[in-house]
């Protein structure tokens, strides 16, 4: 399936705090499996934003998206990043790993056909113990990484 060991983290900037917290849980696991986590904070001043995002999308083998109503309303997130990830998923180049941050209309989009995290598609902000939920999301990511390892 996938040989690249790059992960694209797609999020809406309104969800920056959630992104930073999730990265604390997932980055170490990804590193342990030899994956590099990329997000738009990696883009250097003076670089071409669109070119850098496009390159990162074309190189990723895992696409993690942080779902909120802001994300679903974002043209860049939905019509550029997610669209490319879905196209790559259809040709077995990219695994999609959605994480629902908050109550939103995610099930009216392509995500209705994709298993989302947290478990049972309960939004992250609805958990009393957010840290435990993030550990569980990390454990599911490990399962996905192990599966990808078997396919390579």
KOLKE-991567 format. One record per residue (C-alpha): residue number from 1; chain; residue in one letter; x, y negated, z. Coordinates in nm, 2 decimals, m for minus. Example, Ala and Ser with C-alpha at 12.3 -4.5 7.8 and 13.67 -1.06 7.14 Angstrom:
2
PT  i  ch  aa  east  north  up
PT  1  A  A  1.23  0.45  0.78
PT  2  A  S  1.37  0.11  0.71
// end
This chain:
152
PT  i  ch  aa  east  north  up
PT  1  A  X  0.00  0.00  0.00
PT  2  A  X  0.20  m0.30  0.13
PT  3  A  X  0.57  m0.34  0.15
PT  4  A  X  0.60  m0.71  0.25
PT  5  A  X  0.63  m0.77  0.62
PT  6  A  X  0.48  m1.12  0.62
PT  7  A  X  0.16  m1.22  0.80
PT  8  A  X  m0.03  m1.53  0.70
PT  9  A  X  m0.22  m1.70  0.99
PT  10  A  X  m0.52  m1.89  0.85
PT  11  A  X  m0.70  m2.13  1.08
PT  12  A  X  m0.87  m2.47  1.09
PT  13  A  X  m0.68  m2.74  1.26
PT  14  A  X  m0.97  m2.81  1.49
PT  15  A  X  m0.89  m2.46  1.64
PT  16  A  X  m0.52  m2.54  1.71
PT  17  A  X  m0.54  m2.46  2.08
PT  18  A  X  m0.69  m2.11  2.01
PT  19  A  X  m0.43  m2.06  1.74
PT  20  A  X  m0.15  m2.13  1.98
PT  21  A  X  m0.29  m1.90  2.25
PT  22  A  X  m0.35  m1.61  2.00
PT  23  A  X  0.00  m1.65  1.87
PT  24  A  X  0.14  m1.59  2.22
PT  25  A  X  m0.03  m1.25  2.22
PT  26  A  X  0.04  m1.14  1.86
PT  27  A  X  0.38  m1.28  1.77
PT  28  A  X  0.58  m1.04  1.98
PT  29  A  X  0.39  m0.74  1.85
PT  30  A  X  0.44  m0.85  1.49
PT  31  A  X  0.81  m0.91  1.56
PT  32  A  X  0.85  m0.56  1.71
PT  33  A  X  0.70  m0.42  1.39
PT  34  A  X  0.94  m0.63  1.18
PT  35  A  X  0.67  m0.87  1.06
PT  36  A  X  0.72  m1.25  1.02
PT  37  A  X  0.42  m1.47  1.12
PT  38  A  X  0.37  m1.76  0.89
PT  39  A  X  0.13  m2.06  0.94
PT  40  A  X  0.12  m2.40  0.80
PT  41  A  X  0.32  m2.54  1.09
PT  42  A  X  0.62  m2.38  0.91
PT  43  A  X  0.59  m2.63  0.62
PT  44  A  X  0.87  m2.89  0.63
PT  45  A  X  0.82  m3.26  0.58
PT  46  A  X  0.85  m3.34  0.22
PT  47  A  X  0.76  m3.00  0.10
PT  48  A  X  0.46  m2.94  m0.13
PT  49  A  X  0.18  m2.82  0.09
PT  50  A  X  m0.01  m2.64  m0.18
PT  51  A  X  0.30  m2.46  m0.32
PT  52  A  X  0.41  m2.35  0.02
PT  53  A  X  0.07  m2.21  0.11
PT  54  A  X  0.03  m2.04  m0.22
PT  55  A  X  0.38  m1.88  m0.19
PT  56  A  X  0.30  m1.76  0.17
PT  57  A  X  m0.03  m1.61  0.05
PT  58  A  X  0.13  m1.43  m0.23
PT  59  A  X  0.39  m1.28  0.00
PT  60  A  X  0.17  m1.17  0.29
PT  61  A  X  0.07  m0.82  0.36
PT  62  A  X  m0.16  m0.91  0.65
PT  63  A  X  m0.40  m1.21  0.65
PT  64  A  X  m0.52  m1.30  1.00
PT  65  A  X  m0.80  m1.56  1.00
PT  66  A  X  m0.94  m1.74  1.30
PT  67  A  X  m1.31  m1.78  1.24
PT  68  A  X  m1.51  m2.07  1.37
PT  69  A  X  m1.78  m2.29  1.21
PT  70  A  X  m1.50  m2.54  1.13
PT  71  A  X  m1.31  m2.26  0.95
PT  72  A  X  m1.62  m2.16  0.76
PT  73  A  X  m1.68  m2.52  0.66
PT  74  A  X  m1.32  m2.58  0.54
PT  75  A  X  m1.27  m2.58  0.17
PT  76  A  X  m0.90  m2.49  0.20
PT  77  A  X  m0.96  m2.21  0.45
PT  78  A  X  m1.25  m2.05  0.25
PT  79  A  X  m1.19  m2.13  m0.11
PT  80  A  X  m0.81  m2.12  m0.12
PT  81  A  X  m0.67  m1.91  0.16
PT  82  A  X  m0.94  m1.65  0.22
PT  83  A  X  m1.03  m1.63  m0.15
PT  84  A  X  m0.67  m1.54  m0.23
PT  85  A  X  m0.65  m1.29  0.06
PT  86  A  X  m0.97  m1.12  m0.06
PT  87  A  X  m0.83  m1.09  m0.42
PT  88  A  X  m0.51  m0.94  m0.28
PT  89  A  X  m0.71  m0.71  m0.05
PT  90  A  X  m0.91  m0.57  m0.35
PT  91  A  X  m0.58  m0.46  m0.52
PT  92  A  X  m0.45  m0.32  m0.19
PT  93  A  X  m0.18  m0.59  m0.13
PT  94  A  X  m0.32  m0.76  0.18
PT  95  A  X  m0.50  m0.64  0.49
PT  96  A  X  m0.76  m0.88  0.63
PT  97  A  X  m0.78  m0.92  1.01
PT  98  A  X  m1.05  m1.16  1.12
PT  99  A  X  m1.08  m1.29  1.47
PT  100  A  X  m1.40  m1.46  1.57
PT  101  A  X  m1.32  m1.76  1.80
PT  102  A  X  m1.66  m1.89  1.87
PT  103  A  X  m2.03  m1.85  1.77
PT  104  A  X  m2.06  m1.92  1.40
PT  105  A  X  m2.23  m1.80  1.09
PT  106  A  X  m1.94  m1.56  1.00
PT  107  A  X  m2.19  m1.28  0.91
PT  108  A  X  m2.33  m1.49  0.62
PT  109  A  X  m2.00  m1.46  0.44
PT  110  A  X  m1.77  m1.18  0.32
PT  111  A  X  m1.69  m1.10  0.69
PT  112  A  X  m2.03  m0.92  0.72
PT  113  A  X  m1.86  m0.63  0.54
PT  114  A  X  m1.54  m0.64  0.73
PT  115  A  X  m1.48  m0.52  1.09
PT  116  A  X  m1.39  m0.83  1.29
PT  117  A  X  m1.23  m0.88  1.63
PT  118  A  X  m1.30  m0.90  1.92
PT  119  A  X  m1.48  m0.57  1.95
PT  120  A  X  m1.84  m0.57  1.84
PT  121  A  X  m1.79  m0.91  1.68
PT  122  A  X  m1.84  m1.08  2.01
PT  123  A  X  m1.68  m1.43  1.99
PT  124  A  X  m1.36  m1.48  2.19
PT  125  A  X  m1.50  m1.77  2.38
PT  126  A  X  m1.78  m1.55  2.52
PT  127  A  X  m1.55  m1.33  2.72
PT  128  A  X  m1.51  m1.40  3.09
PT  129  A  X  m1.15  m1.26  3.08
PT  130  A  X  m1.01  m1.42  2.77
PT  131  A  X  m0.66  m1.27  2.84
PT  132  A  X  m0.80  m0.92  2.85
PT  133  A  X  m0.98  m0.98  2.52
PT  134  A  X  m0.66  m1.11  2.36
PT  135  A  X  m0.48  m0.79  2.48
PT  136  A  X  m0.75  m0.58  2.32
PT  137  A  X  m0.72  m0.78  2.00
PT  138  A  X  m0.34  m0.72  2.01
PT  139  A  X  m0.40  m0.35  2.06
PT  140  A  X  m0.62  m0.34  1.75
PT  141  A  X  m0.35  m0.51  1.56
PT  142  A  X  m0.11  m0.24  1.67
PT  143  A  X  m0.35  0.02  1.53
PT  144  A  X  m0.36  m0.17  1.20
PT  145  A  X  0.02  m0.20  1.19
PT  146  A  X  0.06  0.17  1.27
PT  147  A  X  m0.18  0.26  0.98
PT  148  A  X  0.02  0.03  0.74
PT  149  A  X  0.34  0.20  0.85
PT  150  A  X  0.20  0.54  0.75
PT  151  A  X  0.10  0.41  0.41
PT  152  A  X  0.45  0.27  0.33
// end
